């Protein structure tokens, strides 16, 4: 569609947001009893930690895309898929 690699990666990350929000909302609705007072602190720490790690991972990945192509990543995914297929059979 004429987009560069950076724009494509940012768009795919944005497309993942509604799916992750829906999955988290469903999990919250089905397991609401697990979110009591004592667990809220643990949940908050986990959320903040995950947010920070995800932010830096996405930043590093997008910087990587600015400098490199997907060829190495594609080869890795094909080889990993073949290994999984071998163990599944």
Phi and psi in radians as a Rosetta constraint file:
Dihedral C 1 N 2 CA 2 C 2 CIRCULARHARMONIC 1.542 0.35
Dihedral N 2 CA 2 C 2 N 3 CIRCULARHARMONIC 0.138 0.35
Dihedral C 2 N 3 CA 3 C 3 CIRCULARHARMONIC -1.524 0.35
Dihedral N 3 CA 3 C 3 N 4 CIRCULARHARMONIC 2.648 0.35
Dihedral C 3 N 4 CA 4 C 4 CIRCULARHARMONIC -1.418 0.35
Dihedral N 4 CA 4 C 4 N 5 CIRCULARHARMONIC 3.001 0.35
Dihedral C 4 N 5 CA 5 C 5 CIRCULARHARMONIC -1.083 0.35
Dihedral N 5 CA 5 C 5 N 6 CIRCULARHARMONIC -0.680 0.35
Dihedral C 5 N 6 CA 6 C 6 CIRCULARHARMONIC -1.100 0.35
Dihedral N 6 CA 6 C 6 N 7 CIRCULARHARMONIC -0.817 0.35
Dihedral C 6 N 7 CA 7 C 7 CIRCULARHARMONIC -1.126 0.35
Dihedral N 7 CA 7 C 7 N 8 CIRCULARHARMONIC -0.661 0.35
Dihedral C 7 N 8 CA 8 C 8 CIRCULARHARMONIC -1.126 0.35
Dihedral N 8 CA 8 C 8 N 9 CIRCULARHARMONIC -0.747 0.35
Dihedral C 8 N 9 CA 9 C 9 CIRCULARHARMONIC -1.157 0.35
Dihedral N 9 CA 9 C 9 N 10 CIRCULARHARMONIC -0.761 0.35
Dihedral C 9 N 10 CA 10 C 10 CIRCULARHARMONIC -1.099 0.35
Dihedral N 10 CA 10 C 10 N 11 CIRCULARHARMONIC -0.694 0.35
Dihedral C 10 N 11 CA 11 C 11 CIRCULARHARMONIC -1.118 0.35
Dihedral N 11 CA 11 C 11 N 12 CIRCULARHARMONIC -0.718 0.35
Dihedral C 11 N 12 CA 12 C 12 CIRCULARHARMONIC -1.177 0.35
Dihedral N 12 CA 12 C 12 N 13 CIRCULARHARMONIC -0.615 0.35
Dihedral C 12 N 13 CA 13 C 13 CIRCULARHARMONIC -1.141 0.35
Dihedral N 13 CA 13 C 13 N 14 CIRCULARHARMONIC -0.706 0.35
Dihedral C 13 N 14 CA 14 C 14 CIRCULARHARMONIC -1.162 0.35
Dihedral N 14 CA 14 C 14 N 15 CIRCULARHARMONIC -0.611 0.35
Dihedral C 14 N 15 CA 15 C 15 CIRCULARHARMONIC -1.159 0.35
Dihedral N 15 CA 15 C 15 N 16 CIRCULARHARMONIC -0.481 0.35
Dihedral C 15 N 16 CA 16 C 16 CIRCULARHARMONIC -1.321 0.35
Dihedral N 16 CA 16 C 16 N 17 CIRCULARHARMONIC -0.399 0.35
Dihedral C 16 N 17 CA 17 C 17 CIRCULARHARMONIC -1.004 0.35
Dihedral N 17 CA 17 C 17 N 18 CIRCULARHARMONIC -0.882 0.35
Dihedral C 17 N 18 CA 18 C 18 CIRCULARHARMONIC -1.067 0.35
Dihedral N 18 CA 18 C 18 N 19 CIRCULARHARMONIC -0.643 0.35
Dihedral C 18 N 19 CA 19 C 19 CIRCULARHARMONIC -1.156 0.35
Dihedral N 19 CA 19 C 19 N 20 CIRCULARHARMONIC -0.762 0.35
Dihedral C 19 N 20 CA 20 C 20 CIRCULARHARMONIC -1.169 0.35
Dihedral N 20 CA 20 C 20 N 21 CIRCULARHARMONIC -0.668 0.35
Dihedral C 20 N 21 CA 21 C 21 CIRCULARHARMONIC -1.136 0.35
Dihedral N 21 CA 21 C 21 N 22 CIRCULARHARMONIC -0.730 0.35
Dihedral C 21 N 22 CA 22 C 22 CIRCULARHARMONIC -1.136 0.35
Dihedral N 22 CA 22 C 22 N 23 CIRCULARHARMONIC -0.745 0.35
Dihedral C 22 N 23 CA 23 C 23 CIRCULARHARMONIC -1.142 0.35
Dihedral N 23 CA 23 C 23 N 24 CIRCULARHARMONIC -0.716 0.35
Dihedral C 23 N 24 CA 24 C 24 CIRCULARHARMONIC -1.166 0.35
Dihedral N 24 CA 24 C 24 N 25 CIRCULARHARMONIC -0.711 0.35
Dihedral C 24 N 25 CA 25 C 25 CIRCULARHARMONIC -1.107 0.35
Dihedral N 25 CA 25 C 25 N 26 CIRCULARHARMONIC -0.742 0.35
Dihedral C 25 N 26 CA 26 C 26 CIRCULARHARMONIC -1.102 0.35
Dihedral N 26 CA 26 C 26 N 27 CIRCULARHARMONIC -0.749 0.35
Dihedral C 26 N 27 CA 27 C 27 CIRCULARHARMONIC -1.098 0.35
Dihedral N 27 CA 27 C 27 N 28 CIRCULARHARMONIC -0.705 0.35
Dihedral C 27 N 28 CA 28 C 28 CIRCULARHARMONIC -1.123 0.35
Dihedral N 28 CA 28 C 28 N 29 CIRCULARHARMONIC -0.740 0.35
Dihedral C 28 N 29 CA 29 C 29 CIRCULARHARMONIC -1.183 0.35
Dihedral N 29 CA 29 C 29 N 30 CIRCULARHARMONIC -0.693 0.35
Dihedral C 29 N 30 CA 30 C 30 CIRCULARHARMONIC -1.386 0.35
Dihedral N 30 CA 30 C 30 N 31 CIRCULARHARMONIC -0.388 0.35
Dihedral C 30 N 31 CA 31 C 31 CIRCULARHARMONIC -2.176 0.35
Dihedral N 31 CA 31 C 31 N 32 CIRCULARHARMONIC 0.664 0.35
Dihedral C 31 N 32 CA 32 C 32 CIRCULARHARMONIC -1.082 0.35
Dihedral N 32 CA 32 C 32 N 33 CIRCULARHARMONIC -0.478 0.35
Dihedral C 32 N 33 CA 33 C 33 CIRCULARHARMONIC -1.200 0.35
Dihedral N 33 CA 33 C 33 N 34 CIRCULARHARMONIC -0.360 0.35
Dihedral C 33 N 34 CA 34 C 34 CIRCULARHARMONIC -1.369 0.35
Dihedral N 34 CA 34 C 34 N 35 CIRCULARHARMONIC -0.239 0.35
Dihedral C 34 N 35 CA 35 C 35 CIRCULARHARMONIC -1.702 0.35
Dihedral N 35 CA 35 C 35 N 36 CIRCULARHARMONIC 1.172 0.35
Dihedral C 35 N 36 CA 36 C 36 CIRCULARHARMONIC -1.628 0.35
Dihedral N 36 CA 36 C 36 N 37 CIRCULARHARMONIC -3.062 0.35
Dihedral C 36 N 37 CA 37 C 37 CIRCULARHARMONIC -0.983 0.35
Dihedral N 37 CA 37 C 37 N 38 CIRCULARHARMONIC -0.825 0.35
Dihedral C 37 N 38 CA 38 C 38 CIRCULARHARMONIC -1.224 0.35
Dihedral N 38 CA 38 C 38 N 39 CIRCULARHARMONIC -0.570 0.35
Dihedral C 38 N 39 CA 39 C 39 CIRCULARHARMONIC -1.372 0.35
Dihedral N 39 CA 39 C 39 N 40 CIRCULARHARMONIC -0.298 0.35
Dihedral C 39 N 40 CA 40 C 40 CIRCULARHARMONIC -1.156 0.35
Dihedral N 40 CA 40 C 40 N 41 CIRCULARHARMONIC -0.617 0.35
Dihedral C 40 N 41 CA 41 C 41 CIRCULARHARMONIC -1.118 0.35
Dihedral N 41 CA 41 C 41 N 42 CIRCULARHARMONIC -0.774 0.35
Dihedral C 41 N 42 CA 42 C 42 CIRCULARHARMONIC -1.121 0.35
Dihedral N 42 CA 42 C 42 N 43 CIRCULARHARMONIC -0.724 0.35
Dihedral C 42 N 43 CA 43 C 43 CIRCULARHARMONIC -1.094 0.35
Dihedral N 43 CA 43 C 43 N 44 CIRCULARHARMONIC -0.740 0.35
Dihedral C 43 N 44 CA 44 C 44 CIRCULARHARMONIC -1.137 0.35
Dihedral N 44 CA 44 C 44 N 45 CIRCULARHARMONIC -0.756 0.35
Dihedral C 44 N 45 CA 45 C 45 CIRCULARHARMONIC -1.111 0.35
Dihedral N 45 CA 45 C 45 N 46 CIRCULARHARMONIC -0.746 0.35
Dihedral C 45 N 46 CA 46 C 46 CIRCULARHARMONIC -1.114 0.35
Dihedral N 46 CA 46 C 46 N 47 CIRCULARHARMONIC -0.709 0.35
Dihedral C 46 N 47 CA 47 C 47 CIRCULARHARMONIC -1.117 0.35
Dihedral N 47 CA 47 C 47 N 48 CIRCULARHARMONIC -0.812 0.35
Dihedral C 47 N 48 CA 48 C 48 CIRCULARHARMONIC -1.138 0.35
Dihedral N 48 CA 48 C 48 N 49 CIRCULARHARMONIC -0.756 0.35
Dihedral C 48 N 49 CA 49 C 49 CIRCULARHARMONIC -1.084 0.35
Dihedral N 49 CA 49 C 49 N 50 CIRCULARHARMONIC -0.783 0.35
Dihedral C 49 N 50 CA 50 C 50 CIRCULARHARMONIC -1.118 0.35
Dihedral N 50 CA 50 C 50 N 51 CIRCULARHARMONIC -0.715 0.35
Dihedral C 50 N 51 CA 51 C 51 CIRCULARHARMONIC -1.063 0.35
Dihedral N 51 CA 51 C 51 N 52 CIRCULARHARMONIC -0.790 0.35
Dihedral C 51 N 52 CA 52 C 52 CIRCULARHARMONIC -1.136 0.35
Dihedral N 52 CA 52 C 52 N 53 CIRCULARHARMONIC -0.803 0.35
Dihedral C 52 N 53 CA 53 C 53 CIRCULARHARMONIC -1.109 0.35
Dihedral N 53 CA 53 C 53 N 54 CIRCULARHARMONIC -0.735 0.35
Dihedral C 53 N 54 CA 54 C 54 CIRCULARHARMONIC -1.149 0.35
Dihedral N 54 CA 54 C 54 N 55 CIRCULARHARMONIC -0.721 0.35
Dihedral C 54 N 55 CA 55 C 55 CIRCULARHARMONIC -1.033 0.35
Dihedral N 55 CA 55 C 55 N 56 CIRCULARHARMONIC -0.850 0.35
Dihedral C 55 N 56 CA 56 C 56 CIRCULARHARMONIC -1.230 0.35
Dihedral N 56 CA 56 C 56 N 57 CIRCULARHARMONIC -0.597 0.35
Dihedral C 56 N 57 CA 57 C 57 CIRCULARHARMONIC -1.132 0.35
Dihedral N 57 CA 57 C 57 N 58 CIRCULARHARMONIC -0.775 0.35
Dihedral C 57 N 58 CA 58 C 58 CIRCULARHARMONIC -1.128 0.35
Dihedral N 58 CA 58 C 58 N 59 CIRCULARHARMONIC -0.685 0.35
Dihedral C 58 N 59 CA 59 C 59 CIRCULARHARMONIC -1.105 0.35
Dihedral N 59 CA 59 C 59 N 60 CIRCULARHARMONIC -0.794 0.35
Dihedral C 59 N 60 CA 60 C 60 CIRCULARHARMONIC -1.117 0.35
Dihedral N 60 CA 60 C 60 N 61 CIRCULARHARMONIC -0.726 0.35
Dihedral C 60 N 61 CA 61 C 61 CIRCULARHARMONIC -1.137 0.35
Dihedral N 61 CA 61 C 61 N 62 CIRCULARHARMONIC -0.753 0.35
Dihedral C 61 N 62 CA 62 C 62 CIRCULARHARMONIC -1.185 0.35
Dihedral N 62 CA 62 C 62 N 63 CIRCULARHARMONIC -0.667 0.35
Dihedral C 62 N 63 CA 63 C 63 CIRCULARHARMONIC -1.096 0.35
Dihedral N 63 CA 63 C 63 N 64 CIRCULARHARMONIC -0.674 0.35
Dihedral C 63 N 64 CA 64 C 64 CIRCULARHARMONIC -1.079 0.35
Dihedral N 64 CA 64 C 64 N 65 CIRCULARHARMONIC -0.723 0.35
Dihedral C 64 N 65 CA 65 C 65 CIRCULARHARMONIC -1.148 0.35
Dihedral N 65 CA 65 C 65 N 66 CIRCULARHARMONIC -0.537 0.35
Dihedral C 65 N 66 CA 66 C 66 CIRCULARHARMONIC -1.178 0.35
Dihedral N 66 CA 66 C 66 N 67 CIRCULARHARMONIC -0.473 0.35
Dihedral C 66 N 67 CA 67 C 67 CIRCULARHARMONIC -1.781 0.35
Dihedral N 67 CA 67 C 67 N 68 CIRCULARHARMONIC -0.416 0.35
Dihedral C 67 N 68 CA 68 C 68 CIRCULARHARMONIC -2.266 0.35
Dihedral N 68 CA 68 C 68 N 69 CIRCULARHARMONIC 2.996 0.35
Dihedral C 68 N 69 CA 69 C 69 CIRCULARHARMONIC -1.841 0.35
Dihedral N 69 CA 69 C 69 N 70 CIRCULARHARMONIC 3.091 0.35
Dihedral C 69 N 70 CA 70 C 70 CIRCULARHARMONIC -1.531 0.35
Dihedral N 70 CA 70 C 70 N 71 CIRCULARHARMONIC 0.086 0.35
Dihedral C 70 N 71 CA 71 C 71 CIRCULARHARMONIC -1.054 0.35
Dihedral N 71 CA 71 C 71 N 72 CIRCULARHARMONIC -0.872 0.35
Dihedral C 71 N 72 CA 72 C 72 CIRCULARHARMONIC -1.098 0.35
Dihedral N 72 CA 72 C 72 N 73 CIRCULARHARMONIC -0.714 0.35
Dihedral C 72 N 73 CA 73 C 73 CIRCULARHARMONIC -1.130 0.35
Dihedral N 73 CA 73 C 73 N 74 CIRCULARHARMONIC -0.700 0.35
Dihedral C 73 N 74 CA 74 C 74 CIRCULARHARMONIC -1.128 0.35
Dihedral N 74 CA 74 C 74 N 75 CIRCULARHARMONIC -0.747 0.35
Dihedral C 74 N 75 CA 75 C 75 CIRCULARHARMONIC -1.097 0.35
Dihedral N 75 CA 75 C 75 N 76 CIRCULARHARMONIC -0.744 0.35
Dihedral C 75 N 76 CA 76 C 76 CIRCULARHARMONIC -1.041 0.35
Dihedral N 76 CA 76 C 76 N 77 CIRCULARHARMONIC -0.794 0.35
Dihedral C 76 N 77 CA 77 C 77 CIRCULARHARMONIC -1.144 0.35
Dihedral N 77 CA 77 C 77 N 78 CIRCULARHARMONIC -0.687 0.35
Dihedral C 77 N 78 CA 78 C 78 CIRCULARHARMONIC -1.151 0.35
Dihedral N 78 CA 78 C 78 N 79 CIRCULARHARMONIC -0.812 0.35
Dihedral C 78 N 79 CA 79 C 79 CIRCULARHARMONIC -1.107 0.35
Dihedral N 79 CA 79 C 79 N 80 CIRCULARHARMONIC -0.737 0.35
Dihedral C 79 N 80 CA 80 C 80 CIRCULARHARMONIC -1.119 0.35
Dihedral N 80 CA 80 C 80 N 81 CIRCULARHARMONIC -0.686 0.35
Dihedral C 80 N 81 CA 81 C 81 CIRCULARHARMONIC -1.120 0.35
Dihedral N 81 CA 81 C 81 N 82 CIRCULARHARMONIC -0.712 0.35
Dihedral C 81 N 82 CA 82 C 82 CIRCULARHARMONIC -1.140 0.35
Dihedral N 82 CA 82 C 82 N 83 CIRCULARHARMONIC -0.685 0.35
Dihedral C 82 N 83 CA 83 C 83 CIRCULARHARMONIC -1.117 0.35
Dihedral N 83 CA 83 C 83 N 84 CIRCULARHARMONIC -0.777 0.35
Dihedral C 83 N 84 CA 84 C 84 CIRCULARHARMONIC -1.102 0.35
Dihedral N 84 CA 84 C 84 N 85 CIRCULARHARMONIC -0.692 0.35
Dihedral C 84 N 85 CA 85 C 85 CIRCULARHARMONIC -1.124 0.35
Dihedral N 85 CA 85 C 85 N 86 CIRCULARHARMONIC -0.687 0.35
Dihedral C 85 N 86 CA 86 C 86 CIRCULARHARMONIC -1.073 0.35
Dihedral N 86 CA 86 C 86 N 87 CIRCULARHARMONIC -0.769 0.35
Dihedral C 86 N 87 CA 87 C 87 CIRCULARHARMONIC -1.303 0.35
Dihedral N 87 CA 87 C 87 N 88 CIRCULARHARMONIC -0.439 0.35
Dihedral C 87 N 88 CA 88 C 88 CIRCULARHARMONIC -1.293 0.35
Dihedral N 88 CA 88 C 88 N 89 CIRCULARHARMONIC -0.524 0.35
